[in-house]
Amino acid sequence: MALTAQFLPLPDRAALSARWQALEARADGAFFLSWTWVGAWLDSYDVRPELLAVTDEAGGDVALALVGHAMMPRLLGQVATLSLNQSGDAHADRPYVEYNGLLVARGQEAEAATAAIAALARRRDWRALRLSGIAPDSALLNLPASTKRRADASPVYQVDLDAVRGASGDYLSLLSANTRSQIRRAIKDHGGGLPHVARAGANEVAPWLAEMAALNNGRHADNAWDDPAFRDFVATIVEQGRASGAVDLLRFTDAGGVVGLLVNFVHRGQALNYQSAFAEPRTGKDKPGLLCHAAAVDHYAARGLSLYSLLAGKDRYKQSLSTREESLEWWVIERFSPRLAAEALLRRVFKRPASA
């Protein structure tokens, strides 16, 4: 069956929603390719990416993606850049897509990737293509190019919830002795048990998210929660995903009060931790973050889910809590241009990292 790929102006929201969700029902896409994510992003930011549509002979959708076009800054000036399922604007891309790719009908992944690559190759209005948060074996990396640079790679630390249930629910027995000791000490500081887990109802979303923002205030040098647009995005995705069960806003408490809050995505039997906020430690060795994640593991294991993912990140705490891992990569694919060739030479001379 011959497939056709073309770039189209972004349809109105109702039309795009209908097309996207119809294809999603026939696909095995990640949460970051779901309409819950895509719709919340489009609703929260003033972006107008193009629609990359791969269709069959009857005009039916086989694969869809959003493609941003922007003049992005580089070492020697701005470069015309395409961004898969991103806009190319750093502010609007703050939500940080992972498990990126095409939303594609089940069983047609290879053919759809070939058609999409051909469509990208036909376009003459770009010099760089950003593929953020893709699998290391993504077929999109087969796009012919002058240069392909892996700008970054990150582990994705995870907890195998089947293994937790196989250990009779004793998650701590699967962790290192040091991590077990830290969590058990924190449990003792919190009265002898893991915090209670509550899921936000409709009337609790706004106050709980306000509490997350307050707890995160001043915690990080580059704090996404300081950005009103990002806070609006989180509120939007929680509101849109809570009723369907695609998004959990969880609050963890004990007799001493709030311990922390998590925003998690729930997709295809897996829970993905997207955002967190924790109370100040109550003692010098208290670990409220470890306690909340341990309680979340128990919560999702009891619900029968298969995996609790801490998503991409090189943080030590993620590694400490995990029982398995995989990886994601960030690539920049470049066509030849004198400016980019000169930039590549400068990088080699001065040994600048690819992500700079």
C-alpha positions as a Markdown table, in Angstrom:
| # | Residue | x | y | z |
|---|---|---|---|---|
| 1 | Met | 0.0 | 0.0 | 0.0 |
| 2 | Ala | 1.4 | 3.3 | -1.1 |
| 3 | Leu | 1.6 | 6.0 | 1.6 |
| 4 | Thr | 1.7 | 9.8 | 1.0 |
| 5 | Ala | 3.3 | 12.3 | 3.5 |
| 6 | Gln | 2.7 | 16.0 | 3.3 |
| 7 | Phe | 2.9 | 19.1 | 5.5 |
| 8 | Leu | -0.3 | 20.9 | 6.1 |
| 9 | Pro | -1.4 | 24.0 | 8.0 |
| 10 | Leu | -2.5 | 23.2 | 11.5 |
| 11 | Pro | -6.2 | 22.4 | 11.4 |
| 12 | Asp | -8.6 | 23.9 | 13.8 |
| 13 | Arg | -8.6 | 22.3 | 17.2 |
| 14 | Ala | -11.8 | 20.3 | 16.8 |
| 15 | Ala | -10.7 | 18.8 | 13.5 |
| 16 | Leu | -7.2 | 18.0 | 14.8 |
| 17 | Ser | -8.6 | 16.5 | 18.0 |
| 18 | Ala | -10.9 | 14.2 | 16.0 |
| 19 | Arg | -8.1 | 13.1 | 13.7 |
| 20 | Trp | -5.5 | 12.7 | 16.4 |
| 21 | Gln | -7.7 | 10.7 | 18.7 |
| 22 | Ala | -9.0 | 8.4 | 16.0 |
| 23 | Leu | -5.5 | 7.5 | 15.0 |
| 24 | Glu | -4.4 | 7.2 | 18.7 |
| 25 | Ala | -7.0 | 4.5 | 19.1 |
| 26 | Arg | -5.2 | 2.4 | 16.4 |
| 27 | Ala | -1.6 | 3.2 | 17.6 |
| 28 | Asp | 0.8 | 2.1 | 20.4 |
| 29 | Gly | 2.1 | 5.7 | 20.9 |
| 30 | Ala | 3.7 | 7.0 | 24.1 |
| 31 | Phe | 1.8 | 9.3 | 26.4 |
| 32 | Phe | 3.8 | 12.3 | 24.9 |
| 33 | Leu | 2.1 | 11.5 | 21.6 |
| 34 | Ser | -1.4 | 11.3 | 23.1 |
| 35 | Trp | -4.0 | 14.0 | 22.6 |
| 36 | Thr | -4.0 | 14.6 | 26.3 |
| 37 | Trp | -0.4 | 15.9 | 26.0 |
| 38 | Val | -0.7 | 17.4 | 22.5 |
| 39 | Gly | -4.0 | 19.1 | 23.2 |
| 40 | Ala | -2.8 | 20.6 | 26.5 |
| 41 | Trp | 0.4 | 21.9 | 24.8 |
| 42 | Leu | -1.5 | 23.6 | 22.0 |
| 43 | Asp | -4.0 | 25.0 | 24.4 |
| 44 | Ser | -1.3 | 26.4 | 26.7 |
| 45 | Tyr | 1.1 | 28.1 | 24.3 |
| 46 | Asp | 0.7 | 30.4 | 21.3 |
| 47 | Val | 2.3 | 28.0 | 18.8 |
| 48 | Arg | 1.2 | 27.1 | 15.3 |
| 49 | Pro | 3.3 | 24.1 | 14.1 |
| 50 | Glu | 2.5 | 22.4 | 10.9 |
| 51 | Leu | 0.8 | 19.0 | 10.7 |
| 52 | Leu | 2.9 | 16.2 | 9.1 |
| 53 | Ala | 0.2 | 13.7 | 7.9 |
| 54 | Val | 1.0 | 10.3 | 6.4 |
| 55 | Thr | -2.0 | 9.0 | 4.6 |
| 56 | Asp | -3.0 | 5.9 | 2.7 |
| 57 | Glu | -4.5 | 5.7 | -0.8 |
| 58 | Ala | -8.0 | 6.4 | 0.6 |
| 59 | Gly | -6.8 | 9.5 | 2.4 |
| 60 | Gly | -6.9 | 7.8 | 5.9 |
| 61 | Asp | -4.4 | 8.8 | 8.5 |
| 62 | Val | -1.6 | 6.4 | 9.0 |
| 63 | Ala | 0.8 | 8.7 | 11.0 |
| 64 | Leu | 0.6 | 12.2 | 12.4 |
| 65 | Ala | 3.1 | 14.6 | 14.0 |
| 66 | Leu | 3.5 | 18.3 | 14.7 |
| 67 | Val | 6.5 | 20.1 | 13.2 |
| 68 | Gly | 7.7 | 23.5 | 14.3 |
| 69 | His | 9.7 | 25.8 | 12.0 |
| 70 | Ala | 11.9 | 28.5 | 13.6 |
| 71 | Met | 15.1 | 30.4 | 13.2 |
| 72 | Met | 17.0 | 29.0 | 16.1 |
| 73 | Pro | 20.2 | 30.5 | 17.5 |
| 74 | Arg | 23.5 | 28.7 | 16.9 |
| 75 | Leu | 27.2 | 29.6 | 17.4 |
| 76 | Leu | 27.4 | 31.6 | 14.1 |
| 77 | Gly | 23.9 | 32.9 | 13.9 |
| 78 | Gln | 20.4 | 31.7 | 13.4 |
| 79 | Val | 19.6 | 28.6 | 11.4 |
| 80 | Ala | 16.3 | 27.5 | 9.9 |
| 81 | Thr | 15.3 | 24.6 | 12.1 |
| 82 | Leu | 12.5 | 22.0 | 12.1 |
| 83 | Ser | 11.5 | 20.5 | 15.5 |
| 84 | Leu | 9.5 | 17.3 | 15.8 |
| 85 | Asn | 6.5 | 17.8 | 18.1 |
| 86 | Gln | 8.1 | 21.0 | 19.4 |
| 87 | Ser | 7.9 | 24.6 | 18.3 |
| 88 | Gly | 11.5 | 25.7 | 18.2 |
| 89 | Asp | 10.7 | 28.3 | 20.8 |
| 90 | Ala | 12.5 | 27.5 | 24.1 |
| 91 | His | 9.7 | 29.0 | 26.2 |
| 92 | Ala | 6.9 | 27.0 | 24.5 |
| 93 | Asp | 9.0 | 23.8 | 24.5 |
| 94 | Arg | 9.5 | 24.0 | 28.3 |
| 95 | Pro | 7.1 | 21.1 | 28.9 |
| 96 | Tyr | 9.9 | 18.8 | 27.6 |
| 97 | Val | 8.7 | 16.1 | 25.3 |
| 98 | Glu | 10.0 | 12.5 | 25.8 |
| 99 | Tyr | 9.4 | 9.2 | 23.9 |
| 100 | Asn | 9.0 | 11.4 | 20.8 |
| 101 | Gly | 8.3 | 10.2 | 17.3 |
| 102 | Leu | 5.4 | 9.8 | 14.9 |
| 103 | Leu | 1.9 | 8.8 | 16.2 |
| 104 | Val | 1.5 | 5.8 | 13.8 |
| 105 | Ala | -1.1 | 3.1 | 13.2 |
| 106 | Arg | -0.1 | -0.2 | 14.7 |
| 107 | Gly | 1.8 | -2.4 | 12.3 |
| 108 | Gln | 2.7 | 0.4 | 9.8 |
| 109 | Glu | 5.6 | 2.0 | 11.7 |
| 110 | Ala | 8.3 | 1.2 | 9.1 |
| 111 | Glu | 6.3 | 2.3 | 6.1 |
| 112 | Ala | 5.1 | 5.5 | 7.8 |
| 113 | Ala | 8.7 | 6.4 | 8.9 |
| 114 | Thr | 9.9 | 5.9 | 5.3 |
| 115 | Ala | 7.2 | 8.2 | 3.9 |
| 116 | Ala | 7.8 | 10.9 | 6.6 |
| 117 | Ile | 11.6 | 10.8 | 5.9 |
| 118 | Ala | 10.9 | 11.3 | 2.2 |
| 119 | Ala | 8.7 | 14.3 | 3.0 |
| 120 | Leu | 11.3 | 15.9 | 5.2 |
| 121 | Ala | 14.0 | 15.3 | 2.6 |
| 122 | Arg | 11.8 | 17.1 | 0.0 |
| 123 | Arg | 11.5 | 20.3 | 2.0 |
| 124 | Arg | 14.1 | 22.9 | 1.2 |
| 125 | Asp | 13.4 | 25.4 | 3.9 |
| 126 | Trp | 15.5 | 23.9 | 6.7 |
| 127 | Arg | 19.1 | 23.3 | 7.6 |
| 128 | Ala | 18.7 | 21.5 | 11.0 |
| 129 | Leu | 16.1 | 19.1 | 12.4 |
| 130 | Arg | 15.7 | 18.5 | 16.1 |
| 131 | Leu | 14.6 | 15.1 | 17.3 |
| 132 | Ser | 14.2 | 15.5 | 21.0 |
| 133 | Gly | 13.7 | 12.6 | 23.4 |
| 134 | Ile | 13.6 | 9.8 | 20.8 |
| 135 | Ala | 14.4 | 6.1 | 21.2 |
| 136 | Pro | 18.0 | 5.3 | 20.3 |
| 137 | Asp | 16.8 | 3.0 | 17.5 |
| 138 | Ser | 14.3 | 5.5 | 16.0 |
| 139 | Ala | 13.8 | 5.0 | 12.3 |
| 140 | Leu | 13.8 | 8.8 | 11.8 |
| 141 | Leu | 17.5 | 8.8 | 12.3 |
| 142 | Asn | 17.7 | 7.2 | 8.8 |
| 143 | Leu | 17.0 | 10.6 | 7.3 |
| 144 | Pro | 19.9 | 11.4 | 4.9 |
| 145 | Ala | 22.0 | 14.3 | 6.1 |
| 146 | Ser | 25.4 | 15.9 | 6.0 |
| 147 | Thr | 25.8 | 15.7 | 9.8 |
| 148 | Lys | 24.0 | 13.8 | 12.6 |
| 149 | Arg | 24.9 | 14.9 | 16.1 |
| 150 | Arg | 23.7 | 13.3 | 19.3 |
| 151 | Ala | 23.3 | 16.4 | 21.5 |
| 152 | Asp | 22.4 | 14.5 | 24.6 |
| 153 | Ala | 21.5 | 11.1 | 26.0 |
| 154 | Ser | 19.7 | 10.4 | 29.2 |
| 155 | Pro | 18.8 | 7.3 | 31.3 |
| 156 | Val | 15.2 | 6.7 | 32.0 |
| 157 | Tyr | 15.1 | 5.1 | 35.5 |
| 158 | Gln | 12.1 | 2.8 | 36.2 |
| 159 | Val | 10.6 | 0.5 | 38.8 |
| 160 | Asp | 9.3 | -2.8 | 37.6 |
| 161 | Leu | 6.0 | -3.1 | 39.5 |
| 162 | Asp | 5.7 | -6.8 | 38.5 |
| 163 | Ala | 8.9 | -7.4 | 40.5 |
| 164 | Val | 7.5 | -5.4 | 43.4 |
| 165 | Arg | 4.4 | -7.7 | 43.5 |
| 166 | Gly | 6.7 | -10.7 | 43.0 |
| 167 | Ala | 8.5 | -9.6 | 46.2 |
| 168 | Ser | 5.2 | -9.7 | 48.1 |
| 169 | Gly | 5.0 | -5.9 | 47.8 |
| 170 | Asp | 8.3 | -5.4 | 49.6 |
| 171 | Tyr | 9.7 | -2.7 | 47.2 |
| 172 | Leu | 12.6 | -1.8 | 49.5 |
| 173 | Ser | 14.0 | -5.3 | 49.2 |
| 174 | Leu | 14.7 | -4.6 | 45.6 |
| 175 | Leu | 16.9 | -1.6 | 46.3 |
| 176 | Ser | 20.4 | -1.1 | 47.4 |
| 177 | Ala | 21.3 | -1.4 | 51.1 |
| 178 | Asn | 22.0 | 2.3 | 51.3 |
| 179 | Thr | 18.7 | 3.4 | 49.7 |
| 180 | Arg | 16.8 | 1.0 | 51.9 |
| 181 | Ser | 18.5 | 2.5 | 54.9 |
| 182 | Gln | 17.7 | 6.0 | 53.9 |
| 183 | Ile | 14.0 | 5.3 | 53.3 |
| 184 | Arg | 13.6 | 3.3 | 56.5 |
| 185 | Arg | 15.2 | 6.1 | 58.5 |
| 186 | Ala | 12.8 | 8.6 | 56.9 |
| 187 | Ile | 9.9 | 6.3 | 57.6 |
| 188 | Lys | 10.9 | 6.3 | 61.2 |
| 189 | Asp | 11.1 | 10.1 | 61.2 |
| 190 | His | 7.5 | 10.2 | 59.8 |
| 191 | Gly | 5.9 | 8.0 | 62.4 |
| 192 | Gly | 6.7 | 4.5 | 61.2 |
| 193 | Gly | 4.9 | 4.3 | 57.9 |
| 194 | Leu | 4.8 | 5.6 | 54.3 |
| 195 | Pro | 2.7 | 8.7 | 53.7 |
| 196 | His | -1.0 | 8.4 | 52.9 |
| 197 | Val | -1.7 | 8.9 | 49.2 |
| 198 | Ala | -4.7 | 10.9 | 48.0 |
| 199 | Arg | -5.7 | 11.6 | 44.4 |
| 200 | Ala | -7.1 | 15.1 | 43.5 |
| 201 | Gly | -10.7 | 15.5 | 42.8 |
| 202 | Ala | -12.1 | 18.3 | 40.7 |
| 203 | Asn | -12.2 | 20.8 | 43.6 |
| 204 | Glu | -8.7 | 20.0 | 44.7 |
| 205 | Val | -6.7 | 20.5 | 41.5 |
| 206 | Ala | -6.2 | 24.3 | 41.8 |
| 207 | Pro | -5.2 | 24.4 | 45.5 |
| 208 | Trp | -2.9 | 21.4 | 45.2 |
| 209 | Leu | -1.1 | 22.8 | 42.2 |
| 210 | Ala | -0.8 | 26.1 | 44.0 |
| 211 | Glu | 0.8 | 24.2 | 46.9 |
| 212 | Met | 3.2 | 22.5 | 44.4 |
| 213 | Ala | 4.2 | 25.9 | 43.1 |
| 214 | Ala | 4.8 | 27.2 | 46.6 |
| 215 | Leu | 6.9 | 24.2 | 47.6 |
| 216 | Asn | 9.0 | 24.6 | 44.5 |
| 217 | Asn | 9.6 | 28.3 | 45.0 |
| 218 | Gly | 13.3 | 29.0 | 45.3 |
| 219 | Arg | 14.3 | 25.4 | 45.1 |
| 220 | His | 16.0 | 25.5 | 41.7 |
| 221 | Ala | 18.1 | 28.0 | 39.7 |
| 222 | Asp | 16.0 | 27.3 | 36.6 |
| 223 | Asn | 12.6 | 26.6 | 38.0 |
| 224 | Ala | 9.9 | 25.8 | 35.5 |
| 225 | Trp | 7.3 | 26.6 | 38.2 |
| 226 | Asp | 8.4 | 30.2 | 38.1 |
| 227 | Asp | 6.9 | 30.4 | 34.6 |
| 228 | Pro | 3.2 | 31.2 | 34.5 |
| 229 | Ala | 2.8 | 29.6 | 31.1 |
| 230 | Phe | 4.3 | 26.3 | 32.4 |
| 231 | Arg | 2.0 | 26.4 | 35.5 |
| 232 | Asp | -0.9 | 26.9 | 33.1 |
| 233 | Phe | 0.2 | 24.0 | 31.0 |
| 234 | Val | 0.4 | 21.7 | 34.1 |
| 235 | Ala | -3.0 | 22.9 | 35.2 |
| 236 | Thr | -4.5 | 22.2 | 31.8 |
| 237 | Ile | -3.1 | 18.7 | 31.4 |
| 238 | Val | -4.2 | 17.8 | 34.9 |
| 239 | Glu | -7.7 | 19.1 | 34.3 |
| 240 | Gln | -8.0 | 17.4 | 30.9 |
| 241 | Gly | -6.5 | 14.1 | 31.9 |
| 242 | Arg | -7.8 | 13.7 | 35.5 |
| 243 | Ala | -11.3 | 12.6 | 34.6 |
| 244 | Ser | -10.1 | 10.0 | 32.1 |
| 245 | Gly | -7.5 | 8.7 | 34.5 |
| 246 | Ala | -4.7 | 9.7 | 32.2 |
| 247 | Val | -3.2 | 12.1 | 34.7 |
| 248 | Asp | -2.9 | 11.8 | 38.5 |
| 249 | Leu | -2.3 | 14.6 | 40.9 |
| 250 | Leu | -1.3 | 12.9 | 44.1 |
| 251 | Arg | -0.8 | 14.4 | 47.5 |
| 252 | Phe | 1.2 | 12.6 | 50.2 |
| 253 | Thr | 0.5 | 13.4 | 53.9 |
| 254 | Asp | 1.0 | 11.9 | 57.4 |
| 255 | Ala | 0.3 | 13.1 | 60.9 |
| 256 | Gly | 2.9 | 15.9 | 60.5 |
| 257 | Gly | 1.2 | 17.3 | 57.4 |
| 258 | Val | 2.0 | 17.4 | 53.8 |
| 259 | Val | 5.1 | 15.4 | 52.6 |
| 260 | Gly | 4.9 | 16.1 | 48.9 |
| 261 | Leu | 2.9 | 16.1 | 45.7 |
| 262 | Leu | 3.4 | 14.4 | 42.3 |
| 263 | Val | 1.9 | 14.9 | 38.9 |
| 264 | Asn | 2.0 | 11.5 | 37.1 |
| 265 | Phe | 0.8 | 10.3 | 33.8 |
| 266 | Val | -0.9 | 6.9 | 33.5 |
| 267 | His | -0.7 | 5.3 | 30.1 |
| 268 | Arg | -1.0 | 1.8 | 28.8 |
| 269 | Gly | -0.5 | 0.2 | 32.2 |
| 270 | Gln | 2.4 | 2.4 | 33.2 |
| 271 | Ala | 2.7 | 5.4 | 35.6 |
| 272 | Leu | 5.2 | 8.2 | 34.6 |
| 273 | Asn | 6.3 | 10.8 | 37.1 |
| 274 | Tyr | 6.3 | 14.2 | 35.4 |
| 275 | Gln | 6.4 | 16.8 | 38.2 |
| 276 | Ser | 7.1 | 16.8 | 41.9 |
| 277 | Ala | 7.2 | 19.1 | 44.9 |
| 278 | Phe | 8.3 | 18.1 | 48.4 |
| 279 | Ala | 8.1 | 19.6 | 51.9 |
| 280 | Glu | 11.2 | 20.6 | 53.7 |
| 281 | Pro | 13.0 | 17.7 | 55.5 |
| 282 | Arg | 11.9 | 17.4 | 59.1 |
| 283 | Thr | 15.3 | 16.1 | 60.3 |
| 284 | Gly | 18.8 | 16.2 | 59.0 |
| 285 | Lys | 18.3 | 12.7 | 57.4 |
| 286 | Asp | 14.7 | 13.0 | 56.3 |
| 287 | Lys | 14.0 | 12.2 | 52.6 |
| 288 | Pro | 10.5 | 13.4 | 51.7 |
| 289 | Gly | 11.1 | 12.8 | 48.0 |
| 290 | Leu | 12.2 | 9.2 | 48.5 |
| 291 | Leu | 9.2 | 8.6 | 50.8 |
| 292 | Cys | 6.7 | 10.0 | 48.2 |
| 293 | His | 8.1 | 7.9 | 45.4 |
| 294 | Ala | 8.2 | 4.8 | 47.5 |
| 295 | Ala | 4.5 | 5.4 | 48.5 |
| 296 | Ala | 3.7 | 6.0 | 44.8 |
| 297 | Val | 5.3 | 2.7 | 43.9 |
| 298 | Asp | 3.1 | 0.9 | 46.5 |
| 299 | His | 0.1 | 2.8 | 45.2 |
| 300 | Tyr | 0.6 | 1.8 | 41.5 |
| 301 | Ala | 1.7 | -1.7 | 42.3 |
| 302 | Ala | -1.6 | -2.2 | 44.2 |
| 303 | Arg | -3.5 | -0.9 | 41.2 |
| 304 | Gly | -1.9 | -3.6 | 39.0 |
| 305 | Leu | 0.2 | -1.3 | 36.8 |
| 306 | Ser | 3.4 | -2.8 | 35.3 |
| 307 | Leu | 5.9 | 0.1 | 35.6 |
| 308 | Tyr | 6.6 | 3.3 | 37.5 |
| 309 | Ser | 8.9 | 5.5 | 35.4 |
| 310 | Leu | 10.9 | 8.5 | 36.7 |
| 311 | Leu | 11.3 | 9.7 | 33.1 |
| 312 | Ala | 14.5 | 11.0 | 31.7 |
| 313 | Gly | 17.0 | 12.5 | 34.0 |
| 314 | Lys | 20.5 | 11.8 | 35.4 |
| 315 | Asp | 19.6 | 12.6 | 39.0 |
| 316 | Arg | 21.1 | 10.2 | 41.6 |
| 317 | Tyr | 17.8 | 9.8 | 43.4 |
| 318 | Lys | 16.2 | 8.3 | 40.3 |
| 319 | Gln | 18.9 | 5.8 | 39.9 |
| 320 | Ser | 18.6 | 4.9 | 43.6 |
| 321 | Leu | 14.9 | 4.2 | 43.4 |
| 322 | Ser | 15.0 | 2.2 | 40.1 |
| 323 | Thr | 15.1 | -1.5 | 39.4 |
| 324 | Arg | 15.7 | -1.1 | 35.6 |
| 325 | Glu | 16.5 | 1.5 | 33.0 |
| 326 | Glu | 16.4 | 2.4 | 29.4 |
| 327 | Ser | 17.5 | 5.5 | 27.5 |
| 328 | Leu | 16.4 | 8.4 | 25.3 |
| 329 | Glu | 18.4 | 10.6 | 23.0 |
| 330 | Trp | 18.4 | 14.2 | 21.6 |
| 331 | Trp | 19.6 | 14.5 | 18.1 |
| 332 | Val | 20.3 | 17.4 | 15.6 |
| 333 | Ile | 20.3 | 16.3 | 12.0 |
| 334 | Glu | 21.9 | 18.9 | 9.7 |
| 335 | Arg | 22.1 | 19.5 | 6.0 |
| 336 | Phe | 25.2 | 21.0 | 4.5 |
| 337 | Ser | 25.7 | 24.7 | 4.7 |
| 338 | Pro | 28.9 | 26.8 | 4.9 |
| 339 | Arg | 27.8 | 28.3 | 8.2 |
| 340 | Leu | 27.1 | 24.9 | 9.8 |
| 341 | Ala | 30.3 | 23.5 | 8.4 |
| 342 | Ala | 32.3 | 26.4 | 9.9 |
| 343 | Glu | 30.5 | 25.8 | 13.2 |
| 344 | Ala | 31.4 | 22.1 | 13.2 |
| 345 | Leu | 35.1 | 23.0 | 12.6 |
| 346 | Leu | 35.0 | 25.5 | 15.5 |
| 347 | Arg | 33.5 | 22.8 | 17.7 |
| 348 | Arg | 36.3 | 20.4 | 16.8 |
| 349 | Val | 39.0 | 23.1 | 17.4 |
| 350 | Phe | 37.6 | 24.2 | 20.7 |
| 351 | Lys | 36.1 | 20.9 | 21.7 |
| 352 | Arg | 32.7 | 22.5 | 22.3 |
| 353 | Pro | 30.0 | 19.9 | 23.3 |
| 354 | Ala | 27.3 | 19.2 | 20.7 |
| 355 | Ser | 24.7 | 20.6 | 23.0 |
| 356 | Ala | 26.3 | 24.0 | 23.2 |
